[in-house]
Amino acid sequence: MARSGDRSDLLAAGVEPGPVREQFASEISDDAMWVAAARDGDRAAFGQLYERYARMVHGVLLSKVAVGDVDDLVQDVFLRALRRLSTLRETASFGAWLAAIARNVANDYHRRSLPEEPLTDDASDHEIQSGMSGGDQDGPAAEILEAVMSLSESYRETLILRLVEGMTGPEIAARTGMTHGSVRVNLHRGMEQLRAKLSVSRAVGPEQEKS
Amino acid sequence: MDTGNNRTENRPSTQSGDYLWDRSGEPDPEIQRLESLLRKFRHDSPTPAFPEIVRELRWPFFRWRIRLFPALATAAVGVVAIVAVTFLVYRTKPTPTTLAGWDLTNVQGTPRIGRKTLSAKEGTIRLGIGQILETDSQSRASLQADDTGKIEVGPSTRLRLLSMGSGLKRIALDRGTIHTYIWAPAGQFVVDTPSAVTVDLGCAYTLQVDDSGAGMVRTSLGWVGFKLNGHESFIPAGAACATRPKVGPGTPYFEDASAEFRSALARFDFEDTTSQQSAHDVSIVLSEARNRDALTLWHLLARVNDEQRVLVYNRLSQFVPPPATVTKEGILRLDQPMLDLWWNELGFDDISVWRHWERSWRGVSTSAREK
């Protein structure tokens, strides 16, 4: 029986139909045009970039910092991008560049919060616990988000973009600059791990209630 | 392997994979459930107003030269090239982006912009659009914008800079206390609070907002407009006005009015739920009113019921007779031009100032909870 995370299965399915790729190819050309216009002082063009990329930035940050701080940091990311727009060499790579800024802002956030604890790529217990601080801490949604936050970084970022921000796999790839194959692997393996965690918590929950 | 008790373990990968990947194929109920529950955390903030972008200097010739540097270096002219590059890089540094905003100075403690704290040694830094200034219980700060005015930020305060346009400077006070001295033209400085919007009309005033979103404005110079959902109050120097979430501004009053007057007015504005209660409190306000409390009575005209309005009209007429062009019938049906003409007789200021600026910022969206 093929497992949903098998590499051959994933890579085989990684080829997108033409119209989807064409759609995102045209968006990349829009990005280049808006970046050029924003560099020339056109704030409306930068607003268009915000409209297109705000969900991606929000999702990347949500996978790394407390819910209550995400909205402020989204603004920080775009302001930082605005200041550094002149340093972007490949305008078609705006999404990947912006995602990198978002990850750096999240890292700065943790450095300021925990100056003596180096960050690792894997989720630490502290990060998982802090994920909900300052936000809605009750209910099944918070429990599910906490389960997502307990996954490894690449899985939780991709899953949050898909399940929280409502982006499709091709859209995640286009916005973050990741390859379709990477996004697909992260989605499948992350989802598999999330299902396992949720089924364990469903099984443990009633037993705890009984005891 | 299908265990029979976990419906997720044996899901065909093609079905769940397609839906997980691009929502094509048969929907996966569990993924749909997760999407539905998690969407509450989704990004939903509107596009903020970004600061002005200063056009960078562009030297296409220089960029062309940069691409040739490796070849030039291998051609043994490296030293010359490096000197040229050093010179040109120095000359073509992009002009830094200019951030519109307020200059922030630490007065006491450790005010913060976002997560950055401002120590007393750091002098002045810029609070930009979209940024958040917070002070703890031991901190105070000062904001100044040369073309707008000065704001003293008290302890335990959180404010956000919303816009800094040439015609409208807007901040949001989420909680805490600010003392403002505004020299921008009347109507250009606006503060959103959780329960009302204050519009500066050439003045100095203190605005407080508590954790529940309730607010209080005290005007020390000029006057302030306080507004929510068309419910508006004009607060001249020496007067105060409270505001409450979902209710909006109460009725302005002079703080030297009697305690009975102020208590009855507060109950009328925010507590009374029956016509009997409000009639009782209006009767106290009318009996306790002095000449200068015409300010309060004028505002009450539009807030009481028809029966009470006759009583308020009669009492206000005793203090400040209406001008000849204003009729009792007109006031009782709340004719706005007549109300405005009578206001102008009270001696505070010409209400056309307010009407002009009210029209000018009426179309501007507000972050106050105008729901």
Boltz contact constraints between the chains, C-beta under 6 A:
constraints:
  - contact:
      token1: [A, 4]
      token2: [B, 13]
      max_distance: 6.0
  - contact:
      token1: [A, 40]
      token2: [B, 55]
      max_distance: 6.0
  - contact:
      token1: [A, 41]
      token2: [B, 53]
      max_distance: 6.0
  - contact:
      token1: [A, 41]
      token2: [B, 55]
      max_distance: 6.0
  - contact:
      token1: [A, 43]
      token2: [B, 50]
      max_distance: 6.0
  - contact:
      token1: [A, 46]
      token2: [B, 50]
      max_distance: 6.0
  - contact:
      token1: [A, 47]
      token2: [B, 47]
      max_distance: 6.0
  - contact:
      token1: [A, 50]
      token2: [B, 47]
      max_distance: 6.0
  - contact:
      token1: [A, 51]
      token2: [B, 47]
      max_distance: 6.0
  - contact:
      token1: [A, 54]
      token2: [B, 43]
      max_distance: 6.0
  - contact:
      token1: [A, 55]
      token2: [B, 43]
      max_distance: 6.0
  - contact:
      token1: [A, 58]
      token2: [B, 43]
      max_distance: 6.0
  - contact:
      token1: [A, 71]
      token2: [B, 45]
      max_distance: 6.0
  - contact:
      token1: [A, 72]
      token2: [B, 114]
      max_distance: 6.0
  - contact:
      token1: [A, 75]
      token2: [B, 130]
      max_distance: 6.0
  - contact:
      token1: [A, 83]
      token2: [B, 97]
      max_distance: 6.0
  - contact:
      token1: [A, 86]
      token2: [B, 56]
      max_distance: 6.0
  - contact:
      token1: [A, 86]
      token2: [B, 94]
      max_distance: 6.0
  - contact:
      token1: [A, 112]
      token2: [B, 115]
      max_distance: 6.0
  - contact:
      token1: [A, 140]
      token2: [B, 37]
      max_distance: 6.0
  - contact:
      token1: [A, 141]
      token2: [B, 37]
      max_distance: 6.0
  - contact:
      token1: [A, 141]
      token2: [B, 38]
      max_distance: 6.0
  - contact:
      token1: [A, 141]
      token2: [B, 40]
      max_distance: 6.0
  - contact:
      token1: [A, 144]
      token2: [B, 37]
      max_distance: 6.0
  - contact:
      token1: [A, 163]
      token2: [B, 34]
      max_distance: 6.0
  - contact:
      token1: [A, 163]
      token2: [B, 35]
      max_distance: 6.0
  - contact:
      token1: [A, 163]
      token2: [B, 38]
      max_distance: 6.0
  - contact:
      token1: [A, 164]
      token2: [B, 38]
      max_distance: 6.0
  - contact:
      token1: [A, 164]
      token2: [B, 41]
      max_distance: 6.0
  - contact:
      token1: [A, 164]
      token2: [B, 42]
      max_distance: 6.0
  - contact:
      token1: [A, 165]
      token2: [B, 42]
      max_distance: 6.0
  - contact:
      token1: [A, 168]
      token2: [B, 22]
      max_distance: 6.0
  - contact:
      token1: [A, 169]
      token2: [B, 21]
      max_distance: 6.0
  - contact:
      token1: [A, 169]
      token2: [B, 22]
      max_distance: 6.0
  - contact:
      token1: [A, 170]
      token2: [B, 22]
      max_distance: 6.0
  - contact:
      token1: [A, 187]
      token2: [B, 20]
      max_distance: 6.0
  - contact:
      token1: [A, 191]
      token2: [B, 20]
      max_distance: 6.0
  - contact:
      token1: [A, 195]
      token2: [B, 8]
      max_distance: 6.0
  - contact:
      token1: [A, 199]
      token2: [B, 6]
      max_distance: 6.0
